[in-house]
Every structure is written in C-alpha cells, then in structure tokens.
Amino acid sequence: MKRILLIVGILGFTVVSCTNSTPNDNSATNGTNTATNTSLETKVNSPNRKLQTIGVALGDLGNPFYNAVQKGAETEAKKIGGNIRVNAVSSGFDLNQQSNQIENFTAANTDLIILSAVDKKGVKPVIDQARLAGKVVIALDSAVDADVDAMISSNNTQAGEIACQYIADRIKGQGSVVILNGTPMDSINQRVGGCEKSLSKYPGIKLISKDQNAEGTRDGGLRVMSDLLTTFPKIDAVFATNDQSGVGADLAARQAKRKEFFIVGVDGSPDATKAMEDKDGVFAATAAQNPAGMAEKAVQIGNDIIQGKKPESPNILIPVNLVTRENLSRYKGW
C-alpha cells in the first residue's frame, strides 16, 4: 500500500510540474500577452521557414481595386519563386463571410494572410486566432483594431484632402458640395475626414450631404446620386469616396441630364480614367492609389517576417497622386 501511494505521489508531482512549465499557458491573465508573443516568435521568426501559401481576403473582387491587389500579390509571389500559392477570396463586404474565410486560411495552415478588413473591429477575433496559430497577418488598405504584423495602406487622409482641395480650388471656395460616403471602413472614414478638413477652410462651401452610403459600388453610386439629384436642384461638386461610386454618380448625372457639377473620386481605377476621357461626363479627377504596389509590399514584408526579418516600422503609408483631365495622359494607371 505504501508503495502504491509513493507512485501516485510521484505521478502527481510530475503532472503539476509539466502543467506549470507549459510556455503557451494563457490561464494567468497578466501573462497572456507575453505567452502569445513568445509563441509567435517561436513559430514565425525562423530563417529556415519558406513562404509557401498566401491567403488574400478582400472586399469585392468585382471591384478593379481588389483585382489589382490580387494581381500584385501574385506578381510578387512569382518574383520570390518556389511555386508560392496565392488564394484570393471575396467577401462582398460581409463581415461573417470574411471571418469565415480567414478562419479557413488559418485551418488550412496558410503561411501569410493579407486582408482588407470590411469591419476593423469585427475581424479582431479571427486575426487573434490566426496569429496565435503562428500565421503572419498583414492588414492592407484599411486599419484593424487588432495586433497585426504590419499595416500597409494608401494615405487615405491625404486622398480626401487633395481631392477636396481640388474641389475647393475649382469652385473658388463657394458652393454646395456632396460627399458620397461608403461602407464604414477605416479607409473610407479617413477619406471623409480628409475631405472635411480641406473644405472646412472655406466658409463659403456648404456640405449639403455627407452620410449617404453608396456602398462603394457603381449601383450604389447611381442609386444615391439619383436621390440626391432629386433632392437638390443645384450641386456644385461631388466627392465620391471611391471611383466605383463616382462612376455610378456620373451615370446618374447623365440620366438626369445634369451637368452643373463635377465629380472627384479616389482610387485611380480604369473605370475612372475611362469616365474622365469622356468629355460629355462630369467625372473630373481622382486621387490615385497603387493597389498592386501595396500588395507587392505586403508580400515582401510577409516573406521577410517569416524568415525572421522584421520591418523597421509596421505601419507603412503609400502616398496618393491627384489625376485630373489635364494630366491624365501622363498617368500609367493600374
């Protein structure tokens, strides 16, 4: 009997010792972050690892912007070599859909996850889950309320500022302006904020609408702009928070036979440049992004992190440029 008790006691001591020494134990509240970081360092920062799979979670692959992001990721993956697989998926700007996609990337043991978040707060749980599993996660185009390995975006505040400064200059600081808002993503909010900052310098400019959600689509822009044209007999300028909604607004103007205003968008998309080439339309300018370049940078940084090389700064802003009908011939496009 004494011999049995002695064996049980030894086993109990062994189990307790192993449990207390587990490096990934998150049961202690104060030690959670440290344990998580240690786990990530061990799994991710290894010079012996190679990038093999990339998952790209985007808002809508029907939008040329996200098509350019996909192509940029694929281009950089080919440059790195090694038959890296790139899987780009579209959520239709639906949070549940995007969350499921990121969960699937994690479950499939994807090395690098690049996402353009449709909801900066809503994606936090799946981002946390992916990073705890040792995946490199890079946010692109729109910030997230979660710890990620890097954040790469256009300077969206600058985009709103230069677009609406162009508006203010062209209407000489006097007139009625409409903002076609969009899906409440961080990038859209920053563009609206930048626009309002520029317009606020001109007391003679009246912002007559800024909360209508054109949903970032051509159909949404057509619908919202058609309603605004019915509501307001005179509009001097429109700031569309992305080109697709701006192109829809341009179509609404054509249908209503209204030409007293002009439209400025954000993206520098092929659809916008085509609309700007048409002198019968009212699409006049766009703050051009470089989505393919952002994606290439994301893959570069992700590959470096996987091999143990951290970026000097995890937050990278890519400048935008204003493209107008006057300088359109010099714009290379996407």
Secondary structure by P-SEA (a helix, b strand, c coil): caaaaaaaaaaaaaaaaaaaacccccccccaaaaaaaaaaaaccccccccccbbbbbbcccccaaaaaaaaaaaaaaaaaccbbbbbbbbccccaaaaaaaaaaaaaacccbbbbcccccccaaaaaaaaaaabbbbbbcccccccccccccccaaaaaaaaaaaaaaaaacccbbbbbbcccccaaaaaaaaaaaaaaccccccccccccccccccaaaaaaaaaaaaaacccccbbbbccaaaaaaaaaaaaaaccccbbbbbccccaaaaaaaacccccccccccccaaaaaaaaaaaaaaaaacccccccbbbbbbbbbccccccccccc
